[in-house]
């Protein structure tokens, strides 16, 4: 009697991913209502990308044999609600590195667009208005990067070409990085007042939820720019609205709280606020990097080797 070939659920057609091992049966599922097969036969589940938490965790309760849950995001908050349905020992892996180039690129785009007044110029073009004037440059500006992992480091790599001023780095714990010291979150009160641009790229955790609240924002210098490419709840929306509506701060947000931002929300029309609809990782850079990650992970899994980017193991 031949043992059943185990299933792997993928959000991409298997034939589009080079280098997949041939010892699995690949099932295509990208969040549709109908499952492609019995979830109980799945041993490696790749969560659909940019789907709601409700959709993402829906098959988990029935995945009795699953050994690895792989997200295609760096953040894992959208799958945490379903982990309680899994047996002990299931490995949860994220997609660290997949979104590095794309998110770093958007962080720079938001920073430059906001400083140089591009949103107002676009509105002027729509109205056939010539909005000349004097605008801020990124050159000579001091920058504070909060969340100095792979994306934070990539942002600094890209800042070098813009001749900006000093760059300060903050992570969960202090350390020494290739470009200089990395401060701990506890050092923020002393760092915020000197930053012209504050870029948030930290994961959403209990320690970072509401991090950019009234005290944090109040310590930022007048006219400073807050850029958020992390998660919406890292910023307290009510406190941010108070600062931008007063004209004291500016903001460029790829993520918001709530998200999606509903029609009629005051953030839409707050002064000096630029909003993009959570597209930091949604670019042409995503698929090739995601597919290379999946080929590596599944090759390691098939060979019995440790998978990469392990975040936690269920208990």
C-alpha positions in Angstrom: 0.0 0.0 0.0 1.5 3.3 -1.1 1.5 6.2 1.5 -0.6 9.2 0.5 1.3 12.1 -1.0 1.0 15.0 1.5 -0.6 18.3 0.4 0.9 21.8 0.3 -1.4 24.7 -0.1 -0.1 27.6 -2.2 -1.6 30.9 -3.3 0.2 30.7 -6.6 0.0 27.9 -9.3 2.8 25.5 -8.5 4.0 25.5 -12.2 4.8 29.2 -11.7 7.3 28.5 -9.0 10.7 27.2 -10.1 12.5 24.7 -7.9 9.6 23.2 -5.9 10.3 19.6 -4.7 8.2 17.0 -6.4 7.3 15.0 -3.3 4.2 17.0 -2.5 0.8 17.4 -4.1 0.3 21.2 -4.6 -3.1 22.7 -4.1 -3.9 26.2 -5.2 -5.9 28.3 -2.7 -5.9 32.0 -2.6 -8.8 32.6 -0.1 -11.7 31.4 -2.2 -14.9 30.2 -0.5 -14.3 26.6 -1.6 -11.2 24.7 -0.3 -9.1 22.9 -3.0 -9.0 19.7 -1.0 -9.4 18.4 2.5 -7.5 20.7 4.9 -6.7 17.7 7.0 -4.2 16.4 4.4 -2.2 19.7 4.3 1.3 19.6 5.9 2.5 23.0 4.7 0.1 25.9 4.5 1.1 29.2 2.7 -1.4 31.8 3.8 -3.0 33.9 1.0 -1.5 37.4 0.6 -3.4 40.5 1.4 -6.5 38.7 2.5 -8.4 39.4 5.8 -7.5 37.6 9.0 -10.9 35.8 8.9 -10.1 34.4 5.4 -6.5 33.5 6.3 -7.3 31.5 9.4 -10.4 29.8 8.1 -8.8 26.4 7.2 -6.5 26.2 10.2 -8.9 24.5 12.6 -9.2 21.6 10.1 -5.5 21.3 9.4 -4.8 18.4 11.7 -1.6 17.4 10.0 -0.1 20.8 9.2 3.5 21.2 10.3 4.4 24.7 8.9 2.3 27.8 8.4 4.1 30.3 6.2 2.9 33.9 5.8 3.9 36.0 2.8 4.1 39.1 5.0 6.7 40.2 7.6 3.9 40.8 10.1 2.0 37.8 11.5 -0.8 39.5 13.4 -3.4 38.4 10.8 -2.8 34.7 11.6 -2.3 34.8 15.4 -6.0 34.4 16.0 -6.1 31.0 14.4 -3.0 29.5 16.1 -5.0 28.2 19.0 -6.7 25.7 16.7 -3.4 24.0 15.9 -1.8 21.1 17.6 1.5 21.8 19.5 4.7 21.9 17.5 3.5 23.7 14.4 6.1 26.2 13.1 5.0 29.7 12.0 7.3 31.4 9.6 7.1 34.9 8.2 8.4 36.3 4.9 11.2 38.5 6.2 13.1 39.9 3.3 10.4 39.5 0.7 9.0 43.0 1.1 12.3 44.7 2.0 13.0 46.4 -1.4 9.4 47.4 -2.1 8.6 48.8 1.3 11.9 50.7 1.6 11.2 52.2 -1.8 7.7 53.3 -0.8 9.0 54.8 2.5 11.4 57.0 0.4 8.7 57.8 -2.1 6.3 59.0 0.7 9.0 61.0 2.4 10.1 62.7 -0.8 6.5 63.3 -2.1 5.5 64.8 1.2 8.5 67.0 1.7 8.4 68.3 -1.9 4.7 69.0 -1.9 3.8 66.6 -4.7 0.2 65.9 -3.5 -0.6 69.6 -3.8 1.0 69.8 -7.2 -1.1 66.9 -8.4 -4.2 68.6 -7.3 -3.0 71.8 -9.0 -2.5 69.8 -12.2 -6.0 68.5 -12.0 -7.2 72.2 -11.8 -4.7 73.5 -14.3 -3.0 75.6 -11.6 0.7 76.4 -11.6 1.6 75.9 -7.9 5.2 77.1 -7.8 6.9 77.8 -4.4 9.6 76.8 -2.0 9.6 73.2 -0.7 11.6 71.1 1.7 14.3 68.8 0.5 15.4 65.6 2.0 19.0 66.8 1.8 20.3 67.8 5.2 17.3 66.5 7.1 17.8 64.4 10.2 16.0 61.0 10.0 14.9 58.6 12.8 14.1 55.0 11.7 12.1 53.1 14.2 12.2 49.4 13.6 15.7 48.7 12.4 15.4 45.3 10.9 15.9 44.4 7.2 13.5 47.0 5.9 14.8 49.7 8.2 18.4 48.9 7.1 17.3 49.0 3.5 15.6 52.4 4.0 18.9 53.8 5.3 20.8 52.3 2.3 18.5 54.3 0.1 18.8 57.5 2.2 22.6 57.7 1.5 22.1 59.0 -2.0 19.9 61.9 -0.8 22.6 63.6 1.3 20.4 63.7 4.3 21.6 64.7 7.8 22.3 62.3 10.6 20.3 59.0 10.8 19.3 57.6 14.1 18.2 54.0 14.4 15.9 52.3 16.9 15.1 48.7 17.5 13.6 46.6 20.3 17.0 46.3 22.0 20.2 48.3 21.6 23.1 47.0 19.5 25.8 48.1 17.2 25.0 47.9 13.5 27.2 48.2 10.3 26.3 51.9 10.0 26.5 52.8 13.7 24.6 52.4 17.0 21.1 51.1 17.1 19.2 52.5 20.1 16.5 50.8 22.2 12.9 51.9 22.2 13.4 53.3 25.6 15.7 55.9 24.1 13.0 57.4 21.9 12.2 60.4 24.2 15.7 61.8 23.7 15.8 61.1 20.0 12.4 62.4 18.8 13.0 66.1 19.3 15.9 66.3 16.9 14.4 64.3 14.0 13.0 66.1 10.9 11.6 62.8 9.5 10.5 59.9 11.7 9.9 56.6 9.8 8.0 53.8 11.4 8.7 50.4 10.1 8.3 48.4 13.4 6.2 45.2 13.6 2.9 45.5 15.5 3.3 44.0 18.9 2.0 44.7 22.4 5.0 46.9 22.9 4.5 49.0 19.7 0.7 49.2 19.6 -0.1 52.9 20.1 3.6 53.7 20.2 3.2 57.0 18.3 0.7 58.4 20.8 0.2 61.9 22.3 3.5 61.8 24.2 5.6 60.5 21.2 4.0 62.9 18.8 4.3 65.8 21.2 8.1 65.2 21.4 8.5 65.6 17.7 9.8 68.9 16.5 7.5 71.5 14.9 7.1 70.8 11.2 8.5 67.3 11.4 7.2 64.5 9.1 5.9 61.2 10.4 6.1 58.3 7.8 4.3 55.1 8.7 4.9 52.0 6.6 4.5 49.5 9.5 1.0 48.9 10.8 -1.8 51.4 11.4 -2.3 50.7 15.1 1.3 51.6 15.8 0.0 55.2 15.6 -2.7 56.6 17.7 -5.0 58.1 15.1 -6.8 60.6 17.4 -3.5 62.0 18.7 -2.1 62.2 15.1 -5.2 64.1 13.9 -4.8 66.6 16.7 -1.2 67.3 15.6 -1.8 67.5 11.8 -5.0 69.6 12.2 -3.1 72.1 14.3 -0.5 72.3 11.5 2.4 71.4 13.8 3.2 68.0 12.2 3.0 66.4 8.8 2.2 62.7 8.0 2.7 60.3 5.1 0.8 57.0 5.8 0.7 53.7 3.9 -1.2 52.2 6.8 -4.0 53.6 9.0 -6.2 52.7 11.9 -8.9 51.9 11.0 -8.0 50.2 7.8 -9.3 50.4 5.1 -9.9 54.0 6.0 -13.7 54.5 5.7 -15.3 57.3 3.6 -15.8 60.4 5.7 -12.9 59.7 8.1 -11.2 63.0 9.0 -7.7 61.7 8.0 -8.7 61.8 4.4 -8.8 65.6 4.3 -6.5 66.5 7.2 -3.9 69.1 6.2 -0.5 67.9 5.3 -1.4 64.2 5.3 -0.5 61.9 2.4 -2.2 58.5 2.3 -1.5 55.4 0.2 -3.7 52.3 0.6 -1.3 49.8 2.3 0.8 49.1 -0.9 4.2 49.0 0.7 4.7 45.3 -0.4 2.2 45.3 -3.3 4.5 45.9 -6.2 6.1 44.0 -9.0 8.9 43.2 -6.6 6.7 40.9 -4.5 6.0 37.8 -6.6 9.5 36.9 -7.7 10.8 37.2 -4.1 7.8 35.4 -2.6 8.2 32.5 -5.1 11.9 32.2 -4.4 11.2 32.1 -0.7 8.6 29.3 -1.1 10.9 27.2 -3.2 13.7 27.5 -0.6 11.3 26.8 2.3 9.7 23.8 0.7 13.1 22.3 -0.4 14.3 22.6 3.2 11.1 21.1 4.6 11.2 18.2 2.1 14.8 17.5 3.1 14.0 17.6 6.8 16.1 20.7 7.3 15.1 23.7 9.6 12.9 26.2 7.8 13.9 29.8 7.7 12.3 32.9 9.3 10.8 30.9 12.2 8.7 33.2 14.4 7.2 30.8 16.9 6.2 27.2 17.5 2.7 26.4 18.8 2.4 24.9 22.3 
